[in-house]
């Protein structure tokens, strides 16, 4: 990761906002700040649980390890 490259982590993508909010709450209980973002994909709304952005490889790896250690998916996405 270069100094100006920033990444976010996606901890899930759901068809129902309640499922996304539940995952966000689980992350909060673990001391991790997350947000729910909605997106329109092929005419359907999806709700993504995202964290970050992270500016260093160390921060990204630490957060990703916490997610996977609790059984949640952790997909790194380059921030736009």
KOLFI-638526 format. One line per 3 residues: number of its first residue (from 1); for each residue x, y, z of N, C-alpha, C. Coordinates in steps of 0.001 Angstrom, whole numbers, plus 500000, padded with zeros to 6 digits. Atoms other than C-alpha are relative to their C-alpha. Last residue first. Layout:
// residues N
NUM = X/Y/Z/X/Y/Z/X/Y/Z | ...
// end
This chain:
// residues 80
80 = 499999/499152/501195/487735/506370/495668/500211/501441/500361 | 500867/498828/499853/488727/504049/498487/500128/500878/498767 | 499260/498748/500160/490287/500753/497384/499020/501164/500075
77 = 500388/499296/501225/488165/497910/498744/500782/501304/499949 | 499332/498708/500140/489285/495338/501319/499652/500597/498640 | 499557/499755/501365/486736/492571/501886/500609/501396/499939
74 = 499243/498755/500023/486318/491288/505414/500585/500174/498611 | 499151/499834/501179/483694/488628/505991/500728/501336/500071 | 500569/499080/500994/482506/488186/509571/500920/500072/498784
71 = 500840/500698/500969/483327/485126/511674/499337/500889/498967 | 501357/500090/499448/484601/487003/514728/499027/499364/499008 | 499953/500728/498744/488247/486373/513870/498637/499838/500646
68 = 499952/501423/500331/487553/487455/510294/500035/499141/501258 | 501219/500439/500685/486424/490864/511478/500012/498500/499747 | 501101/499967/499034/489184/491423/514032/498709/499487/499365
65 = 499824/501144/499104/491817/490288/511505/498873/499947/501036 | 500407/501194/500747/490503/492760/508916/500093/498758/500882 | 501462/499993/500079/490734/495607/511434/499493/498745/499286
62 = 500538/500166/498647/494352/494765/512257/498474/499934/499980 | 499824/501397/499589/495321/494240/508606/499399/499745/501376 | 500892/500836/500800/493859/497604/507546/500072/498545/500460
59 = 501374/499725/499550/495564/499492/510362/499009/499092/499284 | 500157/500515/498646/498902/497835/509568/498593/500187/500533 | 500206/501444/500109/498629/498427/505816/499770/499387/501373
56 = 498787/500814/499924/498236/502122/506467/499642/498523/499919 | 498899/499440/500775/495709/504757/505458/501276/499195/500054 | 498743/500287/499329/492523/503020/506542/501132/500466/499106
53 = 498849/500567/500706/489172/504384/505407/501225/499815/500903 | 498826/499309/500534/487510/502951/507365/499643/501372/499476 | 499138/499408/498983/484620/500564/507927/501165/500699/499313
50 = 498630/499635/500345/481740/499431/505755/500703/500683/501158 | 499398/499598/498732/478438/497599/506142/501480/500229/499729 | 498637/500463/499761/476731/497539/502766/500491/500532/501343
47 = 499480/499254/498859/472991/497787/502233/501341/499394/500385 | 499203/500826/499097/471675/496707/498858/500589/500910/501070 | 499187/499315/499006/468850/498366/496957/500723/498974/500861
44 = 500284/500409/498625/467634/496562/493861/500923/500750/500948 | 501363/499659/499606/467379/497975/490327/499615/499582/501409 | 500967/500632/500914/470480/496203/489043/498558/500216/500450
41 = 499340/500980/500865/472508/497334/492066/498924/499287/499185 | 500956/500607/500922/471343/500520/493808/500768/499092/499043 | 499637/499881/501412/473576/501314/496760/498934/499303/499169
38 = 500913/500658/500935/473026/501904/500463/500473/500257/498574 | 500158/499241/501240/475818/502616/502920/499050/499238/499092 | 500794/500708/501003/475779/501402/506525/499831/500934/498808
35 = 501137/499246/500529/478554/502663/508772/499274/499118/498998 | 500422/500384/501349/481163/501070/510994/498838/500879/499583 | 500941/499058/500604/483160/501938/514105/499698/499571/498571
32 = 499663/499584/501361/484762/498960/515811/498919/500922/499441 | 499205/498783/499949/484688/498466/519582/500423/500518/498643 | 498593/500403/500058/483546/494836/519379/500929/501215/500054
29 = 499761/500745/498761/480041/495849/520504/501457/499529/500083 | 499909/499003/498931/480125/498432/517697/500286/499326/501338 | 498679/499387/500097/480859/495630/515221/500204/501033/501107
26 = 499052/501026/499551/477801/493723/516378/501419/500556/499982 | 500089/500039/498538/475740/496913/516016/500974/498975/500574 | 499365/498771/499515/476925/497341/512408/500010/500017/501525
23 = 498560/500227/500127/476000/493710/511736/500768/501211/500502 | 499645/501011/499002/472495/494326/513086/501502/499713/499973 | 499932/499305/498710/472213/497536/511042/500392/499040/501118
20 = 498793/499175/500015/473064/495584/507881/500169/500718/501336 | 498866/500923/499907/470450/492943/508668/501319/500772/500043 | 499935/500511/498633/467864/495649/509372/501166/499045/500209
17 = 499249/499057/499177/468638/497378/506066/500147/499509/501436 | 500878/499347/499027/467527/494306/504136/500829/500904/500905 | 501186/499536/500698/469183/493052/500939/499033/500730/500912
14 = 501284/500596/499655/472544/492769/502644/498866/500597/499177 | 500926/499340/500916/476224/493338/501920/498669/499274/500125 | 501212/500684/500424/478814/492484/504545/499178/500858/499068
11 = 500274/501120/499093/481914/493539/506446/498704/499289/499652 | 501427/500310/500060/483309/495824/503748/499771/498732/500803 | 500363/501408/499846/486690/497237/504635/498498/499877/499910
8 = 501094/500217/499065/487895/500579/503321/499769/498497/500076 | 500926/501109/500183/491246/501280/501741/498888/500046/501036 | 500807/500252/498814/493463/504290/501261/498986/498913/499668
5 = 501065/500965/500260/496332/504712/498820/499263/499720/501294 | 501236/499309/500365/498304/507930/499359/498855/499051/499661 | 500447/499026/499006/501154/506396/501355/498676/500659/499652
2 = 499232/498771/500014/501450/503379/499096/499398/500986/500983 | 500851/498827/500000/500000/500000/500000/500897/501237/500000
// end
